[in-house]
């Protein structure tokens, strides 16, 4: 599955593929596509009550803040779809303003919702 959106002239791309029961999601775009952060999230059944929690681990390359998008996307998808998710994220917009960054975050969140709906409709 591939979703593309424009934010102030910057093209954002979210691609996904199923790896067995797990999902791999790649988010990239802007002026320079790269991998800046990686997150893994998976559901864990509670030992004490009838509930599922999401365990999240992440890493980032020095100087990159892409883990923020990777974390939120991985956690949201794992919780909604109740499956393990790995997300890589790398979006670079040269001299991005705070409003541009906020719009990128909102757009990626919306793209995540679209991806969740896609997988839910194919369950």
C-alpha positions in Angstrom: 0.0 0.0 0.0 1.3 3.5 -0.9 -0.2 6.8 0.2 1.2 10.2 -0.9 0.3 13.7 0.3 1.7 17.1 -0.4 2.5 19.6 2.4 3.6 23.1 1.3 5.2 21.6 -1.8 6.9 18.8 0.0 5.8 15.3 -1.0 5.3 12.8 1.8 5.1 9.1 1.1 3.9 6.3 3.4 4.5 2.8 2.1 3.6 -0.5 3.8 3.9 -4.2 3.4 2.8 -7.2 5.3 5.5 -9.5 6.5 3.6 -12.5 7.7 1.2 -11.1 10.4 3.5 -8.1 11.0 3.6 -4.7 9.2 6.5 -2.7 7.9 5.8 1.0 7.3 8.2 3.3 5.6 7.6 7.1 5.8 9.8 9.4 3.8 9.7 12.6 1.8 10.5 16.3 1.6 13.8 17.5 0.1 15.9 14.5 1.2 14.5 11.0 1.7 16.4 9.1 4.4 15.9 7.0 7.5 16.2 9.1 10.6 14.3 7.1 13.1 12.9 3.6 13.6 10.2 2.4 16.0 8.8 -1.0 16.8 5.5 -1.5 18.6 3.6 -4.6 19.5 0.6 -5.5 21.6 1.2 -7.3 24.9 -1.6 -8.9 26.9 -1.6 -7.8 30.6 -0.9 -10.4 33.2 -3.1 -8.6 35.8 -6.2 -7.6 33.9 -8.1 -8.2 30.7 -6.3 -5.5 28.7 -3.7 -5.1 25.9 -0.9 -2.6 26.2 1.5 -1.5 23.5 5.2 -1.9 24.0 7.3 0.6 22.0 11.0 0.8 21.3 12.7 3.3 19.1 16.1 4.4 17.9 17.2 7.5 15.9 20.3 8.5 14.0 22.2 11.4 15.7 20.6 14.8 15.1 17.4 13.4 13.7 13.9 13.9 15.2 12.1 11.5 12.9 11.6 9.1 15.8 8.7 11.3 16.9 6.7 10.4 13.8 7.9 6.8 13.8 6.9 6.3 17.4 3.4 7.8 17.1 2.7 5.9 13.9 3.9 2.6 15.2 2.0 2.9 18.5 -1.2 4.0 16.8 -1.1 1.2 14.2 -0.2 -1.6 16.7 -3.0 -0.5 19.0 -5.6 -0.2 16.3 -4.7 -3.3 14.4 -3.4 -5.4 17.3 -0.3 -6.6 15.5 3.4 -5.9 15.5 4.5 -2.9 13.5 8.0 -1.6 12.5 8.1 2.0 11.2 11.0 3.8 9.6 10.7 7.6 9.2 12.9 10.1 7.3 11.4 13.5 6.3 13.6 16.5 5.6 12.4 19.9 4.6 15.1 22.4 4.4 14.6 25.4 6.8 11.2 24.1 7.9 9.2 26.4 10.1 7.4 25.3 13.2 4.0 25.5 11.4 5.4 23.4 8.5 6.6 20.8 11.0 3.2 20.8 12.7 1.5 20.3 9.4 3.8 17.4 8.5 2.9 15.7 11.8 -0.8 16.2 11.2 -0.6 14.9 7.7 1.4 11.8 8.7 -1.2 11.2 11.4 -4.0 11.4 8.8 -2.1 9.1 6.5 -1.7 6.7 9.4 -5.5 6.7 9.8 -6.0 6.0 6.1 -3.5 3.0 6.3 -5.3 1.6 9.4 -8.6 1.8 7.6 -7.1 0.0 4.6 -5.9 -2.9 6.8 -9.1 -3.0 8.9 -11.1 -3.3 5.7 -9.0 -6.3 4.6 -9.2 -8.3 7.8 
